[in-house]
Amino acid sequence: MKSSETLGASFLRAAEEDGLGVTFWTGLGRHRKVTYHEMVGRASRVAGRLISLGLKPGDRMGIVLPTGPDFYDAFFGAVFAGVVPCAMYPPVRLGRIDEWKNRTSLMMTEAEVQIVLTDRRLLPLVSVPGQSAGVLHGVQTVEWCLKSDPVDPRLQSPQSLAAVQFSSGSTGRPKPVALTHRNMVQNCQAIMSTFPGDVEVHSGVSWLPLYHDMGLIGCLLTAIMAKGPLTLINPERFIARPISWLEALTESKATISVAPNFAFGLCAERIEERQLAGLDLSSWSVALCGAEPVHPKTLTRFSERFASVGFRSTALTPVYGLAEATLGVTFAPLEQERRTIRVDPLSLEVEGRVQLAGDGLPLSSLGVPLPGTRIEIRNEHKEKVAPGQVGQVWVQGDGVMAGYLNQPDATAAVLQDGWLDTGDRGFIEGGELFLCGRAKDVIILRGRNHDPSVIEQGLDGVEGLRTGCWAAVSLPVEDGDSEALFLLVETRGGDEETIVSRCQEAVQEHSGLAVAGVLLLEPGTLPRTSSGKIRRSEARLRLLQGRLLPPKKMTALGIATEFAKGWLTRWLPRPKED
């Protein structure tokens, strides 16, 4: 594939392959397949509708859709029209519907979208932020767009804007990341170059949301550019029944699948021994783990749990990336045992240097930079530091964004001479990258810096907790002059005193830190990003302000009321402007 390729040209090339496409999996033996050729035809109709509305190349279009055929119709319809798709997460947590409306309206405004596409089911809800953001052509359905006549694709140049994806917002509000066709194509190419053997022999399975960069770029777009088949699962199906992911891998005999750390832990915890009989994971040779901190203990639990059904520990591959670099930055070597080191926490936190220790904290290697990518570790003065020294991770390469859309000050704060300040802390050891958490999330206790993600590793496997649903934060103590370590954890029920003591003992044993308090929360209480990451800083702030509350209990009447509000918003006339 040429570096001058674009998303549209890549899609058209994949459509030339007979029978290849995306299968939407809804259970064993139940699935719906759409070939790439069929997808091109449908996208051409969506493009026809957008062009008939007067949208020009470079105009932005919002997409608020769940994973499914409507999403890729909308995305590639925009690409074929020369319009820039901006994926936004749908209202999957109705208990947080007001928060979703506000954030979605803000994203629509910042991206300056001219139209928003959704489906009939979500139309009344999506219309509310659409109207408050003043979207020119309103909120429409993909179904309506498909009734248009098809048009020939308006292919753009590699340098033109291809998509806007919002940063995860784990330490603040999401920012609109502007990516060119060259950014996206070359990052997909770099990812594909790591796959063993001929890239076209591989196939994939994904339950990741298409509105998230790992699902959209790492799975759908990479599969299309590799001319390979892809099986998609509804994310809600996986969360409700984790074994569905492994069943789809078994049935499709796929070779590649990617997921965050929590997904591997969820499978190890919730899939029972009796359910293993029907699984065969021997074809799964590349199991990428990224999008959140990688915990060695979690990956070990997963590989040991599923070794009896053919899963090989060498398949597990930790990776690192971020939206501002399109997606991928570093990959651990594929088909090799992953590298884990143990470091002395005092040297790491007090002196900012790495000292290996046999009984120290375990950290997973995130590998080496992808082709066309460079990384450096820099100190607070933006000076490069030696291997083994802790600092900020900076990235330069083909995937680094053009900038934040219409936000020159925010762009200047993170981009310097083509180098991107990721906001992550880490170090190089043995030529490979290791992370120490987000700079803005650092917990300072008695003058020492602590990475909350390392502290939280101790909670992995604690009985009674929801997997991955926790946050380590520092809070003021009674004297007001110092702070202490507290844990915010969502539980699955059980004796509260027992859960509290388990958490305190687990963290003390893992990191040597005393836990001043444990706050037990209802499921869904901790604020999250669109990709499911816990927003620690916001959780801490909400707690201090007395706003860390569980989601509203949504009755059938409550849900109906929200939809009724949406329909009223959609059909009542907008107030006239002065």
C-alpha positions as CSV (number, residue, x, y, z in Angstrom):
1,M,0.0,0.0,0.0
2,K,1.3,3.4,-0.9
3,S,1.9,6.2,1.7
4,S,-0.2,8.4,-0.6
5,E,-3.3,6.3,0.0
6,T,-6.5,7.7,1.5
7,L,-9.3,6.1,3.5
8,G,-11.6,6.2,0.5
9,A,-9.2,4.6,-1.9
10,S,-8.3,1.9,0.6
11,F,-12.0,1.1,1.1
12,L,-12.6,0.9,-2.7
13,R,-9.6,-1.5,-3.1
14,A,-10.9,-3.8,-0.3
15,A,-14.3,-3.9,-2.0
16,E,-12.7,-5.5,-5.1
17,E,-12.1,-8.7,-3.0
18,D,-15.0,-11.1,-3.5
19,G,-16.8,-12.1,-0.3
20,L,-14.7,-10.2,2.1
21,G,-16.5,-8.0,4.7
22,V,-17.7,-7.5,8.2
23,T,-19.8,-10.0,10.1
24,F,-22.0,-8.7,13.0
25,W,-22.1,-11.6,15.5
26,T,-25.2,-11.9,17.7
27,G,-24.6,-15.4,19.1
28,L,-23.4,-18.9,18.2
29,G,-24.5,-19.5,14.6
30,R,-26.3,-16.2,14.5
31,H,-24.7,-13.4,12.5
32,R,-25.2,-10.9,9.7
33,K,-22.5,-10.3,7.1
34,V,-22.1,-7.2,4.9
35,T,-19.4,-7.4,2.3
36,Y,-17.0,-4.5,1.6
37,H,-18.6,-4.3,-1.9
38,E,-22.1,-3.9,-0.4
39,M,-20.7,-1.4,2.1
40,V,-19.4,0.7,-0.7
41,G,-22.8,0.8,-2.4
42,R,-24.5,1.9,0.9
43,A,-21.8,4.5,1.6
44,S,-22.3,5.9,-1.8
45,R,-26.0,6.5,-1.1
46,V,-25.2,8.2,2.2
47,A,-22.7,10.4,0.4
48,G,-25.3,11.3,-2.1
49,R,-27.6,12.6,0.6
50,L,-24.9,14.6,2.2
51,I,-23.9,16.2,-1.1
52,S,-27.5,17.0,-1.9
53,L,-27.8,18.9,1.3
54,G,-24.9,21.1,0.2
55,L,-22.2,19.8,2.5
56,K,-18.7,20.6,1.1
57,P,-15.4,18.8,1.5
58,G,-14.0,19.5,4.9
59,D,-17.4,20.1,6.6
60,R,-17.9,18.0,9.7
61,M,-20.5,15.4,10.4
62,G,-21.3,13.9,13.8
63,I,-22.0,10.2,14.2
64,V,-23.9,9.1,17.3
65,L,-24.4,5.4,16.7
66,P,-23.8,2.0,18.4
67,T,-21.6,-0.6,16.8
68,G,-23.3,-2.0,13.8
69,P,-23.9,-1.6,10.0
70,D,-25.4,1.9,10.4
71,F,-22.1,3.1,11.9
72,Y,-19.9,2.1,9.0
73,D,-22.5,3.3,6.5
74,A,-22.4,6.7,8.1
75,F,-18.6,6.8,8.5
76,F,-17.7,5.8,4.9
77,G,-20.6,7.8,3.6
78,A,-18.9,10.9,5.0
79,V,-15.6,9.8,3.6
80,F,-17.0,9.4,0.1
81,A,-18.6,12.8,0.3
82,G,-15.3,14.4,1.4
83,V,-17.0,15.3,4.7
84,V,-15.2,14.7,8.0
85,P,-16.8,12.2,10.3
86,C,-16.7,12.9,14.1
87,A,-17.7,9.9,16.1
88,M,-19.3,10.5,19.5
89,Y,-20.5,7.9,22.0
90,P,-24.2,7.1,22.2
91,P,-26.2,7.3,25.4
92,V,-25.4,3.9,26.7
93,R,-25.8,4.8,30.4
94,L,-29.3,6.2,30.7
95,G,-28.7,6.9,34.4
96,R,-26.2,9.6,33.3
97,I,-28.4,11.0,30.5
98,D,-28.1,14.7,31.5
99,E,-24.3,14.4,31.7
100,W,-24.3,12.7,28.2
101,K,-26.4,15.5,26.7
102,N,-24.1,18.2,28.0
103,R,-20.9,16.5,26.9
104,T,-22.3,15.6,23.5
105,S,-23.6,19.1,22.8
106,L,-20.1,20.5,23.7
107,M,-18.5,18.0,21.3
108,M,-20.9,19.0,18.5
109,T,-20.1,22.6,19.1
110,E,-16.4,22.2,19.3
111,A,-16.3,20.2,16.1
112,E,-18.7,22.6,14.3
113,V,-20.7,19.7,12.9
114,Q,-23.1,20.6,10.1
115,I,-25.2,17.4,10.5
116,V,-25.5,14.5,12.9
117,L,-26.4,10.9,11.9
118,T,-28.0,8.4,14.2
119,D,-30.7,5.7,14.1
120,R,-34.5,5.8,14.6
121,R,-34.2,4.4,18.1
122,L,-31.8,7.1,19.3
123,L,-33.2,10.0,17.3
124,P,-35.3,11.6,20.0
125,L,-32.4,11.5,22.5
126,V,-29.7,12.7,20.1
127,S,-31.9,15.6,18.9
128,V,-31.6,17.3,22.3
129,P,-27.8,18.0,22.1
130,G,-28.2,18.5,18.4
131,Q,-30.6,21.4,18.9
132,S,-28.7,23.0,21.8
133,A,-25.5,22.9,19.6
134,G,-27.4,24.6,16.7
135,V,-26.5,21.9,14.2
136,L,-27.3,23.4,10.8
137,H,-28.9,20.4,9.1
138,G,-30.1,18.9,12.4
139,V,-30.1,15.2,13.5
140,Q,-31.0,12.7,10.8
141,T,-31.1,8.9,10.4
142,V,-28.8,6.7,8.3
143,E,-32.0,5.1,7.1
144,W,-33.1,8.4,5.6
145,C,-29.7,8.9,3.9
146,L,-29.8,5.5,2.3
147,K,-32.9,6.5,0.3
148,S,-30.8,8.9,-1.7
149,D,-29.2,8.1,-5.1
150,P,-25.6,6.9,-5.1
151,V,-22.8,9.2,-6.2
152,D,-19.2,8.6,-7.2
153,P,-16.8,9.1,-4.3
154,R,-15.2,12.5,-3.9
155,L,-11.8,11.3,-2.9
156,Q,-9.6,13.8,-1.0
157,S,-5.8,14.2,-0.8
158,P,-3.7,12.4,1.8
159,Q,-3.0,15.8,3.5
160,S,-6.7,16.7,3.9
161,L,-8.6,16.2,7.1
162,A,-10.0,12.7,7.3
163,A,-11.6,12.5,10.7
164,V,-12.0,14.1,14.1
165,Q,-11.7,11.8,17.1
166,F,-12.1,13.0,20.6
167,S,-9.4,12.3,23.2
168,S,-10.4,10.1,26.0
169,G,-10.6,13.0,28.5
170,S,-9.3,10.8,31.4
171,T,-7.9,13.9,33.1
172,G,-10.1,16.6,31.6
173,R,-12.8,17.3,29.0
174,P,-12.3,15.5,25.6
175,K,-10.5,17.5,22.9
176,P,-11.2,17.3,19.1
177,V,-8.2,15.6,17.6
178,A,-7.8,16.5,13.9
179,L,-6.4,13.6,11.8
180,T,-5.4,13.6,8.1
181,H,-5.8,10.7,5.7
182,R,-2.0,10.3,5.9
183,N,-2.1,10.1,9.7
184,M,-4.7,7.3,9.7
185,V,-3.5,5.3,6.7
186,Q,0.2,5.2,7.8
187,N,-0.7,4.3,11.4
188,C,-2.8,1.4,10.2
189,Q,0.1,0.4,7.9
190,A,2.5,0.5,10.8
191,I,0.2,-1.7,12.9
192,M,-0.2,-4.2,10.1
193,S,3.5,-4.4,9.6
194,T,3.8,-6.0,13.1
195,F,1.5,-8.9,12.2
196,P,3.3,-12.2,11.7
197,G,3.4,-13.7,8.2
198,D,1.2,-12.5,5.3
199,V,-1.2,-9.9,6.6
200,E,-4.0,-11.1,4.3
201,V,-4.2,-14.5,6.1
202,H,-5.3,-12.8,9.3
203,S,-8.9,-12.2,10.5
204,G,-10.2,-10.3,13.5
205,V,-12.8,-10.2,16.2
206,S,-13.7,-7.1,18.2
207,W,-16.3,-6.1,20.7
208,L,-14.8,-2.6,21.1
209,P,-17.1,0.3,20.3
210,L,-16.6,1.8,16.8
211,Y,-16.9,5.3,18.3
212,H,-13.6,4.6,20.1
213,D,-10.2,4.9,18.3
214,M,-9.1,1.3,19.1
215,G,-12.4,-0.1,17.7
216,L,-12.6,2.2,14.7
217,I,-9.0,2.5,13.6
218,G,-7.4,-0.5,15.2
219,C,-10.1,-3.0,14.2
220,L,-12.4,-1.8,11.4
221,L,-10.0,0.4,9.3
222,T,-7.0,-1.9,9.8
223,A,-9.1,-4.9,8.7
224,I,-10.2,-3.0,5.6
225,M,-6.7,-1.9,4.7
226,A,-5.4,-5.5,5.3
227,K,-8.2,-6.8,3.1
228,G,-9.2,-9.1,5.9
229,P,-12.5,-10.3,7.4
230,L,-13.7,-8.8,10.7
231,T,-16.3,-10.1,13.2
232,L,-18.0,-7.4,15.4
233,I,-19.8,-8.0,18.6
234,N,-22.0,-5.5,20.4
235,P,-20.1,-4.1,23.3
236,E,-23.0,-4.4,25.7
237,R,-23.3,-8.1,24.8
238,F,-19.7,-8.6,25.9
239,I,-20.1,-6.7,29.2
240,A,-23.2,-8.7,30.0
241,R,-21.7,-12.0,28.9
242,P,-17.9,-11.9,28.5
243,I,-17.7,-15.4,27.1
244,S,-19.4,-14.1,23.9
245,W,-16.0,-12.6,22.9
246,L,-14.3,-16.0,23.2
247,E,-17.2,-17.8,21.6
248,A,-16.9,-15.5,18.5
249,L,-13.1,-16.2,18.4
250,T,-13.8,-19.9,18.6
251,E,-16.5,-19.9,15.9
252,S,-14.6,-17.6,13.5
253,K,-11.1,-19.1,14.2
254,A,-9.9,-15.5,14.1
255,T,-6.2,-14.8,14.7
256,I,-6.3,-11.2,16.0
257,S,-8.3,-9.5,18.7
258,V,-7.6,-6.5,21.0
259,A,-9.1,-5.3,24.3
260,P,-8.3,-3.2,27.4
261,N,-6.8,-4.8,30.5
262,F,-10.1,-5.0,32.3
263,A,-11.6,-7.3,29.6
264,F,-9.0,-10.0,30.2
265,G,-9.7,-9.7,33.9
266,L,-13.4,-9.9,33.4
267,C,-13.1,-13.1,31.4
268,A,-10.8,-14.7,34.0
269,E,-13.2,-13.8,36.8
270,R,-16.6,-14.4,35.3
271,I,-16.3,-17.4,32.9
272,E,-16.9,-20.6,34.9
273,E,-15.0,-23.9,34.4
274,R,-18.1,-25.6,33.0
275,Q,-18.2,-23.0,30.2
276,L,-14.8,-23.8,28.9
277,A,-15.8,-27.1,27.2
278,G,-17.0,-25.4,24.0
279,L,-14.1,-23.0,23.6
280,D,-11.1,-23.4,21.3
281,L,-8.7,-20.4,21.3
282,S,-5.8,-22.1,19.5
283,S,-6.2,-19.9,16.4
284,W,-5.8,-16.7,18.4
285,S,-2.2,-15.8,17.9
286,V,-2.2,-12.0,18.5
287,A,-4.1,-10.8,21.7
288,L,-3.3,-7.1,21.9
289,C,-3.9,-5.4,25.3
290,G,-3.9,-1.6,25.5
291,A,-6.1,1.5,26.0
292,E,-5.5,1.5,29.7
293,P,-2.7,0.5,32.1
294,V,-1.6,-3.1,31.6
295,H,-1.4,-5.2,34.8
296,P,0.9,-8.2,34.6
297,K,-1.2,-10.0,37.2
298,T,-4.3,-9.7,35.1
299,L,-2.6,-11.1,31.9
300,T,-1.1,-14.0,33.9
301,R,-4.6,-14.9,35.3
302,F,-6.1,-14.8,31.8
303,S,-3.4,-17.0,30.2
304,E,-3.5,-19.5,33.0
305,R,-7.3,-19.6,33.0
306,F,-7.6,-20.4,29.3
307,A,-4.5,-22.4,28.6
308,S,-6.6,-25.6,28.7
309,V,-8.6,-24.4,25.6
310,G,-5.6,-23.7,23.5
311,F,-4.7,-20.1,24.5
312,R,-1.0,-19.5,24.3
313,S,0.7,-17.0,26.7
314,T,2.9,-15.8,23.8
315,A,-0.2,-14.4,22.2
316,L,-0.6,-11.6,24.8
317,T,0.9,-8.4,23.5
318,P,0.8,-5.2,25.5
319,V,0.6,-2.1,23.4
320,Y,0.6,1.7,23.9
321,G,-1.1,4.5,22.0
322,L,-3.3,7.6,22.3
323,A,-5.8,9.5,20.2
324,E,-3.4,12.3,19.5
325,A,-1.0,9.9,17.8
326,T,-4.0,8.4,15.7
327,L,-3.8,5.2,17.7
328,G,-0.7,3.0,18.0
329,V,2.7,4.2,19.3
330,T,4.6,1.1,20.7
331,F,4.0,-2.7,20.4
332,A,5.7,-5.4,22.4
333,P,7.2,-8.1,20.2
334,L,4.5,-10.4,18.8
335,E,4.5,-14.2,19.5
336,Q,7.0,-13.9,22.3
337,E,6.6,-14.2,26.1
338,R,5.8,-10.7,27.3
339,R,8.5,-8.9,29.3
340,T,7.8,-7.9,32.9
341,I,10.3,-6.3,35.2
342,R,10.2,-5.6,38.9
343,V,11.3,-2.2,40.1
344,D,12.1,-0.6,43.5
345,P,9.2,1.8,44.2
346,L,11.3,4.1,46.3
347,S,13.9,4.7,43.6
348,L,11.1,5.2,41.1
349,E,9.0,7.6,43.1
350,V,11.6,9.6,45.1
351,E,14.6,9.6,42.8
352,G,12.9,9.3,39.4
353,R,15.1,6.4,38.3
354,V,14.7,2.7,37.7
355,Q,16.3,0.2,40.0
356,L,15.5,-3.4,39.3
357,A,14.4,-5.4,42.4
358,G,13.4,-9.0,42.6
359,D,10.5,-8.3,45.0
360,G,9.6,-4.9,43.6
361,L,6.6,-3.6,41.7
362,P,5.8,-5.5,38.5
363,L,5.6,-3.4,35.3
364,S,4.8,-4.7,31.8
365,S,6.9,-3.7,28.8
366,L,4.9,-1.9,26.1
367,G,7.5,-2.7,23.5
368,V,9.2,-0.5,20.9
369,P,8.0,2.2,18.6
370,L,6.0,1.3,15.5
371,P,7.7,1.9,12.1
372,G,7.7,5.6,11.4
373,T,7.5,6.5,15.1
374,R,10.0,7.8,17.6
375,I,9.7,8.2,21.4
376,E,11.8,10.2,23.9
377,I,11.6,10.6,27.7
378,R,12.0,14.2,28.8
379,N,12.2,16.0,32.1
380,E,10.2,19.0,33.2
381,H,12.5,21.3,31.2
382,K,11.6,19.3,28.0
383,E,15.2,17.9,27.9
384,K,15.8,14.3,26.9
385,V,16.8,12.0,29.8
386,A,18.9,8.9,29.8
387,P,17.4,5.4,29.7
388,G,16.3,4.3,33.2
389,Q,15.2,7.9,34.1
390,V,11.5,8.7,34.7
391,G,10.0,11.6,32.7
392,Q,7.3,12.6,30.3
393,V,6.8,10.5,27.2
394,W,7.1,12.4,23.9
395,V,6.2,11.0,20.5
396,Q,7.1,12.0,16.9
397,G,5.9,10.2,13.8
398,D,3.5,9.7,11.0
399,G,0.5,9.3,13.2
400,V,0.9,12.4,15.3
401,M,-2.1,14.7,14.9
402,A,-2.2,17.9,12.9
403,G,-3.5,19.5,16.1
404,Y,-6.7,20.0,18.1
405,L,-9.4,21.3,15.8
406,N,-9.8,25.1,16.1
407,Q,-7.8,25.1,19.4
408,P,-4.4,26.7,18.6
409,D,-3.5,27.3,22.3
410,A,-4.3,23.7,23.3
411,T,-2.3,22.5,20.3
412,A,0.7,24.6,21.1
413,A,0.7,23.3,24.7
414,V,1.3,19.7,23.6
415,L,3.1,20.0,20.2
416,Q,6.6,21.2,19.8
417,D,8.6,20.9,16.5
418,G,6.5,17.9,15.5
419,W,6.9,16.2,18.9
420,L,3.8,15.4,21.0
421,D,3.8,15.6,24.8
422,T,1.6,12.6,25.7
423,G,1.0,13.6,29.3
424,D,2.1,10.1,30.3
425,R,5.1,9.4,32.6
426,G,7.4,6.6,31.8
427,F,10.9,5.3,31.2
428,I,13.0,3.3,28.8
429,E,14.6,0.1,30.0
430,G,16.4,-2.4,27.8
431,G,15.2,-0.3,24.8
432,E,11.5,-0.8,25.6
433,L,8.9,1.6,27.0
434,F,7.4,1.2,30.5
435,L,4.7,3.6,31.8
436,C,4.2,5.1,35.3
437,G,0.8,6.7,34.8
438,R,-0.6,10.1,33.8
439,A,1.3,13.2,35.0
440,K,-2.0,14.9,36.0
441,D,-3.1,11.8,38.1
442,V,0.0,11.6,40.2
443,I,-0.7,11.2,44.0
444,I,1.7,13.0,46.3
445,L,1.9,11.6,49.8
446,R,4.5,13.1,52.2
447,G,6.5,14.5,49.4
448,R,6.6,11.3,47.4
449,N,5.0,10.8,44.0
450,H,2.8,7.7,43.5
451,D,1.3,6.4,40.3
452,P,-2.4,5.5,41.0
453,S,-2.5,2.8,38.3
454,V,0.3,1.0,40.2
455,I,-1.6,1.3,43.5
456,E,-4.7,0.0,41.8
457,Q,-3.0,-3.1,40.5
458,G,-3.3,-4.4,44.1
459,L,-7.1,-4.4,43.8
460,D,-7.0,-6.8,40.8
461,G,-8.8,-10.0,41.9
462,V,-10.2,-8.7,45.2
463,E,-13.5,-10.5,45.8
464,G,-16.6,-8.3,45.9
465,L,-15.3,-5.6,43.5
466,R,-16.4,-4.9,40.0
467,T,-13.4,-5.6,37.8
468,G,-11.5,-2.4,36.9
469,C,-14.1,-0.2,38.6
470,W,-11.9,1.6,41.1
471,A,-9.8,4.7,41.6
472,A,-6.9,5.6,44.0
473,V,-7.0,9.2,45.0
474,S,-5.5,11.5,47.7
475,L,-7.8,13.4,49.9
476,P,-7.2,16.0,52.7
477,V,-7.1,14.7,56.2
478,E,-8.3,16.4,59.4
479,D,-5.4,18.7,59.9
480,G,-5.9,20.1,56.4
481,D,-2.2,20.4,55.8
482,S,-1.6,16.9,54.3
483,E,-3.4,14.3,52.2
484,A,-3.8,10.6,52.6
485,L,-4.6,7.7,50.3
486,F,-8.2,6.7,49.7
487,L,-9.8,4.1,47.5
488,L,-13.0,4.6,45.6
489,V,-14.4,1.2,44.6
490,E,-17.6,0.0,43.0
491,T,-18.8,-3.3,44.5
492,R,-20.9,-6.3,43.5
493,G,-22.4,-6.6,47.0
494,G,-21.3,-8.5,50.1
495,D,-20.2,-7.7,53.6
496,E,-18.9,-4.1,53.6
497,E,-16.4,-4.5,56.4
498,T,-14.9,-7.5,54.8
499,I,-14.6,-5.8,51.4
500,V,-12.9,-2.7,53.0
501,S,-10.4,-4.8,54.9
502,R,-9.6,-6.9,51.8
503,C,-8.9,-3.7,49.8
504,Q,-6.7,-2.2,52.5
505,E,-4.7,-5.5,52.9
506,A,-4.3,-6.0,49.1
507,V,-3.0,-2.5,48.5
508,Q,-0.7,-2.6,51.5
509,E,0.8,-5.9,50.4
510,H,1.2,-4.8,46.8
511,S,2.6,-1.3,47.2
512,G,3.4,-0.9,50.9
513,L,1.1,2.0,51.3
514,A,-1.4,2.4,54.1
515,V,-5.0,3.1,53.0
516,A,-6.7,5.8,55.1
517,G,-10.1,5.0,53.8
518,V,-12.2,2.9,51.4
519,L,-15.4,4.3,49.9
520,L,-17.8,1.6,48.6
521,L,-19.9,2.8,45.7
522,E,-22.8,1.5,43.7
523,P,-22.2,0.3,40.1
524,G,-21.9,3.1,37.6
525,T,-21.0,5.8,40.2
526,L,-17.4,6.5,39.0
527,P,-17.2,8.9,36.1
528,R,-15.8,7.4,32.9
529,T,-14.5,8.5,29.5
530,S,-16.2,7.4,26.3
531,S,-13.8,4.4,26.2
532,G,-14.6,3.4,29.7
533,K,-11.5,4.7,31.5
534,I,-12.1,6.0,35.1
535,R,-11.7,9.8,35.3
536,R,-9.8,9.9,38.6
537,S,-9.4,13.6,38.9
538,E,-13.1,14.2,38.2
539,A,-14.1,11.4,40.7
540,R,-12.0,13.1,43.4
541,L,-13.4,16.6,42.6
542,R,-17.0,15.2,42.7
543,L,-16.4,13.6,46.0
544,L,-15.0,16.8,47.6
545,Q,-18.0,18.7,46.2
546,G,-20.5,16.1,47.4
547,R,-21.4,15.2,43.8
548,L,-20.1,11.6,43.6
549,L,-23.5,10.1,43.3
550,P,-24.8,6.9,41.7
551,P,-26.6,7.1,38.4
552,K,-30.3,7.7,38.4
553,K,-32.5,4.6,38.6
554,M,-34.2,4.7,35.2
555,T,-37.7,3.2,35.4
556,A,-39.7,2.4,32.2
557,L,-41.6,5.7,32.9
558,G,-38.3,7.6,33.2
559,I,-36.9,6.2,29.9
560,A,-40.2,7.1,28.2
561,T,-40.0,10.6,29.6
562,E,-36.5,11.2,28.2
563,F,-37.6,10.0,24.8
564,A,-40.7,12.2,24.9
565,K,-38.5,15.2,25.8
566,G,-36.4,14.4,22.8
567,W,-39.3,14.2,20.4
568,L,-40.6,17.6,21.7
569,T,-37.2,19.1,21.2
570,R,-37.0,17.7,17.7
571,W,-40.4,18.9,16.5
572,L,-40.9,22.2,18.3
573,P,-39.6,25.1,16.3
574,R,-36.3,26.7,17.4
575,P,-36.5,30.1,18.9
576,K,-35.8,32.8,16.3
577,E,-32.5,34.6,16.6
578,D,-32.5,38.3,17.1
